[in-house]
C-alpha cells in the first residue's frame, strides 16, 4: 500500500478509477471483476481519499464471497463505511447512491445489478473527491 503517492502514482490510480467507472457502464462487464478492481482501488488509494473507507474485507474474503456468487454482499462490504442507498426502477435498472464520509453530496449510478450500481456510484464519488484535491 502506498503511504505517500507522488503525482505519477496518483494519476495512474485516478486512471484506474476512471476505467472502473467506464467498465461499470458496459453491460458485458462481470460484477466479480468490477468488485475486485474496486477493492484494489480502495486498498491502494491515497489516504486523503480512501483512508476512511478502506475495506476491512481482505482480498481472500472478497474472493470467497465472489466464488459463492454473493456479489451484492461483497459490494455492500466495500461501501459499508460510506452512506449508501439502493433503489430500483420499474424496468429493472438498479440505482445506487454513495456518499463518502464527511461529503456533502452523494453520487449515483445505475446498473443491471446492485453490485454494478454500487461500484459505479463509488467510483463516481471517488472521482468527485479527487477533483476537490
C-alpha atoms as an extended CHARMM CRD file, in Angstrom:
* protein
*
       133  EXT
         1         1  UNK       CA              0.0000000000        0.0000000000        0.0000000000  PROA      1               0.0000000000
         2         2  UNK       CA              1.3010000000        3.4450000000       -0.8760000000  PROA      2               0.0000000000
         3         3  UNK       CA              1.5320000000        5.6900000000        2.1360000000  PROA      3               0.0000000000
         4         4  UNK       CA              2.5140000000        8.7580000000        0.1430000000  PROA      4               0.0000000000
         5         5  UNK       CA              1.7380000000        8.8120000000       -3.5440000000  PROA      5               0.0000000000
         6         6  UNK       CA              3.6080000000       11.0030000000       -5.9920000000  PROA      6               0.0000000000
         7         7  UNK       CA              1.8340000000       12.7390000000       -8.8700000000  PROA      7               0.0000000000
         8         8  UNK       CA              2.5010000000        9.9130000000      -11.3220000000  PROA      8               0.0000000000
         9         9  UNK       CA              1.1100000000        7.3040000000       -8.9220000000  PROA      9               0.0000000000
        10        10  UNK       CA             -1.9700000000        9.4220000000       -8.2180000000  PROA      10              0.0000000000
        11        11  UNK       CA             -2.5440000000        9.8940000000      -11.9530000000  PROA      11              0.0000000000
        12        12  UNK       CA             -2.2000000000        6.1360000000      -12.5760000000  PROA      12              0.0000000000
        13        13  UNK       CA             -4.5490000000        5.3870000000       -9.6670000000  PROA      13              0.0000000000
        14        14  UNK       CA             -7.0060000000        8.0210000000      -10.8970000000  PROA      14              0.0000000000
        15        15  UNK       CA             -6.9430000000        6.3840000000      -14.3350000000  PROA      15              0.0000000000
        16        16  UNK       CA             -7.9210000000        3.0960000000      -12.6660000000  PROA      16              0.0000000000
        17        17  UNK       CA            -10.8940000000        4.8360000000      -11.0390000000  PROA      17              0.0000000000
        18        18  UNK       CA            -11.9170000000        6.2320000000      -14.4410000000  PROA      18              0.0000000000
        19        19  UNK       CA            -11.5570000000        2.8000000000      -16.0100000000  PROA      19              0.0000000000
        20        20  UNK       CA            -13.6720000000        1.2110000000      -13.2700000000  PROA      20              0.0000000000
        21        21  UNK       CA            -16.4410000000        3.7010000000      -13.9730000000  PROA      21              0.0000000000
        22        22  UNK       CA            -16.1760000000        3.0050000000      -17.7030000000  PROA      22              0.0000000000
        23        23  UNK       CA            -16.3660000000       -0.7440000000      -17.0440000000  PROA      23              0.0000000000
        24        24  UNK       CA            -19.4560000000       -0.2150000000      -14.8660000000  PROA      24              0.0000000000
        25        25  UNK       CA            -21.1750000000        1.3830000000      -17.8540000000  PROA      25              0.0000000000
        26        26  UNK       CA            -20.5370000000       -1.6220000000      -20.0950000000  PROA      26              0.0000000000
        27        27  UNK       CA            -23.2000000000       -4.3060000000      -19.9990000000  PROA      27              0.0000000000
        28        28  UNK       CA            -20.6030000000       -7.0010000000      -20.7200000000  PROA      28              0.0000000000
        29        29  UNK       CA            -18.5760000000       -6.3410000000      -17.5540000000  PROA      29              0.0000000000
        30        30  UNK       CA            -18.6240000000       -9.0740000000      -14.9450000000  PROA      30              0.0000000000
        31        31  UNK       CA            -19.5730000000       -7.9880000000      -11.4100000000  PROA      31              0.0000000000
        32        32  UNK       CA            -16.7640000000      -10.0750000000       -9.8840000000  PROA      32              0.0000000000
        33        33  UNK       CA            -14.1610000000       -8.2360000000      -11.9710000000  PROA      33              0.0000000000
        34        34  UNK       CA            -15.6180000000       -4.8510000000      -11.0090000000  PROA      34              0.0000000000
        35        35  UNK       CA            -15.6380000000       -5.7480000000       -7.3280000000  PROA      35              0.0000000000
        36        36  UNK       CA            -12.0280000000       -6.9700000000       -7.4090000000  PROA      36              0.0000000000
        37        37  UNK       CA            -10.9540000000       -3.7180000000       -9.0570000000  PROA      37              0.0000000000
        38        38  UNK       CA            -12.9790000000       -1.5950000000       -6.6000000000  PROA      38              0.0000000000
        39        39  UNK       CA            -11.2890000000       -3.4340000000       -3.7240000000  PROA      39              0.0000000000
        40        40  UNK       CA             -7.8440000000       -2.7300000000       -5.2140000000  PROA      40              0.0000000000
        41        41  UNK       CA             -8.7000000000        0.9350000000       -5.7670000000  PROA      41              0.0000000000
        42        42  UNK       CA             -9.8240000000        1.3470000000       -2.1710000000  PROA      42              0.0000000000
        43        43  UNK       CA             -6.8120000000       -0.5340000000       -0.8430000000  PROA      43              0.0000000000
        44        44  UNK       CA             -4.2040000000        1.3500000000       -2.8740000000  PROA      44              0.0000000000
        45        45  UNK       CA             -5.7530000000        4.8260000000       -2.9820000000  PROA      45              0.0000000000
        46        46  UNK       CA             -4.3460000000        7.9090000000       -1.3160000000  PROA      46              0.0000000000
        47        47  UNK       CA             -5.1810000000        8.2880000000        2.3640000000  PROA      47              0.0000000000
        48        48  UNK       CA             -6.8890000000       11.6580000000        1.8000000000  PROA      48              0.0000000000
        49        49  UNK       CA             -9.4930000000        9.9880000000       -0.4020000000  PROA      49              0.0000000000
        50        50  UNK       CA             -9.5810000000        6.3410000000        0.6970000000  PROA      50              0.0000000000
        51        51  UNK       CA             -8.1970000000        6.3550000000        4.2260000000  PROA      51              0.0000000000
        52        52  UNK       CA            -11.5830000000        6.4650000000        5.9280000000  PROA      52              0.0000000000
        53        53  UNK       CA            -13.2070000000        3.9500000000        3.5720000000  PROA      53              0.0000000000
        54        54  UNK       CA            -10.5330000000        1.2880000000        3.1680000000  PROA      54              0.0000000000
        55        55  UNK       CA            -12.2220000000       -2.0980000000        3.2340000000  PROA      55              0.0000000000
        56        56  UNK       CA            -11.9230000000       -4.3240000000        6.2910000000  PROA      56              0.0000000000
        57        57  UNK       CA            -12.5440000000       -7.1430000000        3.8400000000  PROA      57              0.0000000000
        58        58  UNK       CA             -9.3680000000       -8.9920000000        2.8530000000  PROA      58              0.0000000000
        59        59  UNK       CA             -8.7300000000       -9.9820000000       -0.7480000000  PROA      59              0.0000000000
        60        60  UNK       CA             -9.2610000000      -13.6530000000        0.1500000000  PROA      60              0.0000000000
        61        61  UNK       CA            -12.5430000000      -12.9050000000        1.9680000000  PROA      61              0.0000000000
        62        62  UNK       CA            -13.7040000000      -10.9330000000       -1.0490000000  PROA      62              0.0000000000
        63        63  UNK       CA            -12.8290000000      -13.8490000000       -3.3180000000  PROA      63              0.0000000000
        64        64  UNK       CA            -14.7500000000      -16.2240000000       -1.0530000000  PROA      64              0.0000000000
        65        65  UNK       CA            -17.8850000000      -14.0700000000       -1.4530000000  PROA      65              0.0000000000
        66        66  UNK       CA            -17.3470000000      -13.8400000000       -5.2160000000  PROA      66              0.0000000000
        67        67  UNK       CA            -16.8610000000      -17.6010000000       -5.5360000000  PROA      67              0.0000000000
        68        68  UNK       CA            -20.2190000000      -18.0590000000       -3.7830000000  PROA      68              0.0000000000
        69        69  UNK       CA            -21.8960000000      -15.5940000000       -6.1680000000  PROA      69              0.0000000000
        70        70  UNK       CA            -22.5790000000      -13.1550000000       -3.3110000000  PROA      70              0.0000000000
        71        71  UNK       CA            -21.8790000000      -10.0830000000       -5.4490000000  PROA      71              0.0000000000
        72        72  UNK       CA            -24.3500000000       -7.8040000000       -3.6520000000  PROA      72              0.0000000000
        73        73  UNK       CA            -22.9360000000       -8.7610000000       -0.2470000000  PROA      73              0.0000000000
        74        74  UNK       CA            -19.3920000000       -8.1260000000       -1.4800000000  PROA      74              0.0000000000
        75        75  UNK       CA            -20.3810000000       -4.7210000000       -2.8600000000  PROA      75              0.0000000000
        76        76  UNK       CA            -22.0800000000       -3.7320000000        0.3840000000  PROA      76              0.0000000000
        77        77  UNK       CA            -18.9890000000       -4.8030000000        2.3320000000  PROA      77              0.0000000000
        78        78  UNK       CA            -16.8890000000       -2.4950000000        0.1190000000  PROA      78              0.0000000000
        79        79  UNK       CA            -19.1090000000        0.5640000000        0.6710000000  PROA      79              0.0000000000
        80        80  UNK       CA            -20.1570000000       -0.0820000000        4.2590000000  PROA      80              0.0000000000
        81        81  UNK       CA            -18.0840000000        2.8160000000        5.6190000000  PROA      81              0.0000000000
        82        82  UNK       CA            -19.9370000000        5.1690000000        3.2670000000  PROA      82              0.0000000000
        83        83  UNK       CA            -23.5600000000        6.2130000000        3.3020000000  PROA      83              0.0000000000
        84        84  UNK       CA            -25.3250000000        4.3470000000        0.5330000000  PROA      84              0.0000000000
        85        85  UNK       CA            -28.7650000000        3.6230000000       -0.8170000000  PROA      85              0.0000000000
        86        86  UNK       CA            -30.1020000000        1.1850000000       -3.3900000000  PROA      86              0.0000000000
        87        87  UNK       CA            -33.3290000000        1.5200000000       -5.3230000000  PROA      87              0.0000000000
        88        88  UNK       CA            -34.7840000000        0.1090000000       -8.4900000000  PROA      88              0.0000000000
        89        89  UNK       CA            -36.7700000000        1.3460000000      -11.4360000000  PROA      89              0.0000000000
        90        90  UNK       CA            -39.8480000000       -0.3780000000      -12.8590000000  PROA      90              0.0000000000
        91        91  UNK       CA            -37.7910000000       -1.5000000000      -15.8740000000  PROA      91              0.0000000000
        92        92  UNK       CA            -35.2300000000       -3.3520000000      -13.7270000000  PROA      92              0.0000000000
        93        93  UNK       CA            -32.4100000000       -0.8270000000      -13.5140000000  PROA      93              0.0000000000
        94        94  UNK       CA            -30.7840000000       -0.6400000000      -10.0950000000  PROA      94              0.0000000000
        95        95  UNK       CA            -29.7230000000        2.8030000000       -8.8910000000  PROA      95              0.0000000000
        96        96  UNK       CA            -27.1140000000        3.1810000000       -6.1650000000  PROA      96              0.0000000000
        97        97  UNK       CA            -26.1510000000        6.3690000000       -4.3710000000  PROA      97              0.0000000000
        98        98  UNK       CA            -22.9430000000        6.6420000000       -2.3530000000  PROA      98              0.0000000000
        99        99  UNK       CA            -21.6780000000        9.4600000000       -0.1470000000  PROA      99              0.0000000000
       100       100  UNK       CA            -18.1460000000        9.3230000000        1.2060000000  PROA      100             0.0000000000
       101       101  UNK       CA            -17.7380000000       10.1490000000        4.8940000000  PROA      101             0.0000000000
       102       102  UNK       CA            -17.8110000000       13.9160000000        5.5240000000  PROA      102             0.0000000000
       103       103  UNK       CA            -19.0890000000       14.5570000000        1.9930000000  PROA      103             0.0000000000
       104       104  UNK       CA            -21.9190000000       16.9870000000        1.4500000000  PROA      104             0.0000000000
       105       105  UNK       CA            -23.0320000000       15.1840000000       -1.6980000000  PROA      105             0.0000000000
       106       106  UNK       CA            -23.9880000000       11.7150000000       -2.7770000000  PROA      106             0.0000000000
       107       107  UNK       CA            -23.2430000000       10.3120000000       -6.2080000000  PROA      107             0.0000000000
       108       108  UNK       CA            -25.4480000000        7.9210000000       -8.1190000000  PROA      108             0.0000000000
       109       109  UNK       CA            -25.0060000000        5.3340000000      -10.8030000000  PROA      109             0.0000000000
       110       110  UNK       CA            -27.3730000000        2.9300000000      -12.4880000000  PROA      110             0.0000000000
       111       111  UNK       CA            -26.6160000000       -0.6480000000      -13.3690000000  PROA      111             0.0000000000
       112       112  UNK       CA            -28.0510000000       -4.0330000000      -14.1510000000  PROA      112             0.0000000000
       113       113  UNK       CA            -27.2830000000       -5.3010000000      -10.6390000000  PROA      113             0.0000000000
       114       114  UNK       CA            -26.7150000000       -3.9690000000       -7.1480000000  PROA      114             0.0000000000
       115       115  UNK       CA            -23.0030000000       -4.7620000000       -7.3620000000  PROA      115             0.0000000000
       116       116  UNK       CA            -22.5140000000       -2.8960000000      -10.6510000000  PROA      116             0.0000000000
       117       117  UNK       CA            -24.5400000000        0.1010000000       -9.4870000000  PROA      117             0.0000000000
       118       118  UNK       CA            -22.6350000000        0.3170000000       -6.1670000000  PROA      118             0.0000000000
       119       119  UNK       CA            -19.2550000000        0.0470000000       -7.9090000000  PROA      119             0.0000000000
       120       120  UNK       CA            -20.2510000000        2.7960000000      -10.3320000000  PROA      120             0.0000000000
       121       121  UNK       CA            -21.5500000000        5.0790000000       -7.6040000000  PROA      121             0.0000000000
       122       122  UNK       CA            -18.4190000000        4.5010000000       -5.5270000000  PROA      122             0.0000000000
       123       123  UNK       CA            -16.1600000000        5.2860000000       -8.4980000000  PROA      123             0.0000000000
       124       124  UNK       CA            -18.1650000000        8.4490000000       -9.2000000000  PROA      124             0.0000000000
       125       125  UNK       CA            -17.8680000000        9.5630000000       -5.5570000000  PROA      125             0.0000000000
       126       126  UNK       CA            -14.1190000000        8.9170000000       -5.6080000000  PROA      126             0.0000000000
       127       127  UNK       CA            -13.7490000000       10.8980000000       -8.8580000000  PROA      127             0.0000000000
       128       128  UNK       CA            -15.5660000000       13.8030000000       -7.2360000000  PROA      128             0.0000000000
       129       129  UNK       CA            -13.3020000000       13.6190000000       -4.1600000000  PROA      129             0.0000000000
       130       130  UNK       CA            -10.2470000000       13.6470000000       -6.4240000000  PROA      130             0.0000000000
       131       131  UNK       CA            -11.4490000000       16.7520000000       -8.2190000000  PROA      131             0.0000000000
       132       132  UNK       CA            -11.6020000000       18.5500000000       -4.8580000000  PROA      132             0.0000000000
       133       133  UNK       CA             -7.9640000000       17.7060000000       -4.0490000000  PROA      133             0.0000000000
